[in-house]
Amino acid sequence: MSMIERVKEKARADRKTIVFPEGIEERTIQAAAELVKEKLVDPVLLGKPEEIRGEAKRLGVDLTGIRIEDPADSDRFRTYADSLYELRKAKGVTPEKAEELTLDPMYYGIMMVKMGDADGLVSGAVHTTGDMLRPALQIIRTKPGMKIVSSSFLMDCPDKSLGEDGLLVYADCVVMPSPTEEELAYIAVAAADTARTLCGIEEPRVAMLSFSTKGSAKHESVSKMQRAVEIAHKIAPDLLLDGEMQFDAALVPEIGASKAKGSPVAGRANVLIFPDLQAGNIGYKITQRIGGAECFAVLQGLQKPCNDLSRGCSVEDIVNTAAMTAVQAQS
Ligand SMILES: CC(C)(COP(=O)(O)OP(=O)(O)OC[C@H]1O[C@@H](n2cnc3c(N)ncnc32)[C@H](O)[C@@H]1OP(=O)(O)O)[C@@H](O)C(=O)NCCC(=O)NCCS
């Protein structure tokens, strides 16, 4: 069974409510119907009911089992606007601004998750990553003990000798453009958690990547990865984590054994931490396009799960992301 099939089975076993702020969007409506059909999550579409129904009719989609909620006509509006004001008044948000924001389906959806009226949120078919991330960061905030929000890409590779039966977790490929060494350490700890929760990897083995292995090259960027390793060991002393190391030393047993002798991770890593967003984003696309891996993106470190789609996403991508969000909400 593939990783995503296992995720779907878990989602089905304990159904969660997932809100979609882009409720009027064509692929989102189709995905909501598919989620109901496959009994994966209970979807809530945000928007004007008559517009959503009109669009569903045009698409030939049956909306049975899908809840539709209009922020402007909701009995939760007042509570959300007041709470949003309380949460953000120190940052200059006035009661009027809070009302204006609550009318925005993105903020309304985030407030539903914050207030426990939904278990998670999925958006991004229309909005940019930043459009969703900013309110999520401002309102939902990070989990206790986690300093930052970042992302993992779950890479399901055709070569099953890699990582954990072909599964590799890459981080961070979406959020933090230039992480500090402390932020890299938190990204590593969060990615190991994602490996456990979503990939069912019982023993995450985390490699901190570089162009150097165990001091083979000297450069400030190498020293930064070495310091990140030290910090990660302090944050999560029981986690199998090592570095700095090159990509091949992390993945290929013979190279790991010769370049990083005695490392508990080298040659058998299943979680790979890239030094910055440029490397991570390029790395996952190479693995996907040249390596033929299927890839699935999730945000990690938020108190409650919110996930971003690519604007070029398919209906299937939305269904998969909703199932992953539900599984994150279960834990
Ligand atoms: C994540 C991102 C949207 C944050 O944007 P930003 O301009 O730094 O946002 P702000 O500085 O206004 O921060 C908003 C709030 O989130 C917090 N925050 C920012 N980044 C955070 C992070 N990674 N984790 C936790 N909190 C964070 C800030 O502290 C701030 O909180 P406050 O308003 O309570 O003080 C930005 O880093 C970004 O655009 N990243 C790249 C995303 C991207 O384009 N990826 C493309 C790859 S597909």
The ligand as a MOL file (V3000), in Angstrom:
LIG
                    3D

  0  0  0     0  0            999 V3000
M  V30 BEGIN CTAB
M  V30 COUNTS 48 50 0 0 0
M  V30 BEGIN ATOM
M  V30 1 C 6.0380 32.6520 5.8850 0
M  V30 2 C 5.9710 34.0530 5.3830 0
M  V30 3 C 4.6860 34.2340 4.6230 0
M  V30 4 C 5.9940 35.0280 6.5510 0
M  V30 5 O 5.8840 36.2820 5.9820 0
M  V30 6 P 6.3870 37.5780 6.7310 0
M  V30 7 O 6.3160 38.7110 5.7890 0
M  V30 8 O 7.6790 37.2380 7.4050 0
M  V30 9 O 5.2630 37.7610 7.7290 0
M  V30 10 P 5.3380 38.7050 8.9390 0
M  V30 11 O 6.7260 39.1810 9.2030 0
M  V30 12 O 4.2830 39.7320 8.7280 0
M  V30 13 O 4.9460 37.7260 10.0850 0
M  V30 14 C 3.6380 37.4570 10.3890 0
M  V30 15 C 3.6270 36.8100 11.7410 0
M  V30 16 O 4.0580 35.4550 11.5970 0
M  V30 17 C 5.2130 35.2220 12.4080 0
M  V30 18 N 6.0880 34.3430 11.6140 0
M  V30 19 C 6.6940 34.6270 10.4320 0
M  V30 20 N 7.3220 33.5310 9.9800 0
M  V30 21 C 7.0950 32.5410 10.9020 0
M  V30 22 C 7.4480 31.1800 10.9860 0
M  V30 23 N 8.1480 30.5590 10.0410 0
M  V30 24 N 7.0200 30.4710 12.0540 0
M  V30 25 C 6.2840 31.0420 13.0190 0
M  V30 26 N 5.8970 32.3320 12.9940 0
M  V30 27 C 6.3120 33.0690 11.9410 0
M  V30 28 C 5.8090 36.5680 12.6800 0
M  V30 29 O 6.4970 36.5330 13.8860 0
M  V30 30 C 4.5790 37.4310 12.7470 0
M  V30 31 O 3.9420 37.3040 13.9820 0
M  V30 32 P 3.2760 38.6080 14.6620 0
M  V30 33 O 2.4920 39.3110 13.5890 0
M  V30 34 O 2.4000 38.0570 15.7490 0
M  V30 35 O 4.4190 39.4340 15.1440 0
M  V30 36 C 7.2340 34.3620 4.5250 0
M  V30 37 O 8.3640 33.8940 5.1870 0
M  V30 38 C 7.1980 33.7560 3.1470 0
M  V30 39 O 6.5750 34.3280 2.2720 0
M  V30 40 N 7.9250 32.6060 2.9920 0
M  V30 41 C 8.1280 32.0050 1.6890 0
M  V30 42 C 6.8920 31.4150 1.2270 0
M  V30 43 C 6.9650 31.1430 -0.2440 0
M  V30 44 O 6.7740 32.0070 -1.0640 0
M  V30 45 N 7.2350 29.9280 -0.5810 0
M  V30 46 C 7.2390 29.5480 -1.9410 0
M  V30 47 C 7.6860 28.1470 -2.0710 0
M  V30 48 S 6.4520 27.1830 -2.8700 0
M  V30 END ATOM
M  V30 BEGIN BOND
M  V30 1 1 1 2
M  V30 2 1 2 3
M  V30 3 1 2 4
M  V30 4 1 2 36
M  V30 5 1 4 5
M  V30 6 1 5 6
M  V30 7 2 6 7
M  V30 8 1 6 8
M  V30 9 1 6 9
M  V30 10 1 9 10
M  V30 11 2 10 11
M  V30 12 1 10 12
M  V30 13 1 10 13
M  V30 14 1 13 14
M  V30 15 1 14 15
M  V30 16 1 15 16
M  V30 17 1 15 30
M  V30 18 1 16 17
M  V30 19 1 17 18
M  V30 20 1 17 28
M  V30 21 1 18 19
M  V30 22 1 18 27
M  V30 23 2 19 20
M  V30 24 1 20 21
M  V30 25 1 21 22
M  V30 26 2 21 27
M  V30 27 1 22 23
M  V30 28 2 22 24
M  V30 29 1 24 25
M  V30 30 2 25 26
M  V30 31 1 26 27
M  V30 32 1 28 29
M  V30 33 1 28 30
M  V30 34 1 30 31
M  V30 35 1 31 32
M  V30 36 2 32 33
M  V30 37 1 32 34
M  V30 38 1 32 35
M  V30 39 1 36 37
M  V30 40 1 36 38
M  V30 41 2 38 39
M  V30 42 1 38 40
M  V30 43 1 40 41
M  V30 44 1 41 42
M  V30 45 1 42 43
M  V30 46 2 43 44
M  V30 47 1 43 45
M  V30 48 1 45 46
M  V30 49 1 46 47
M  V30 50 1 47 48
M  V30 END BOND
M  V30 END CTAB
M  END
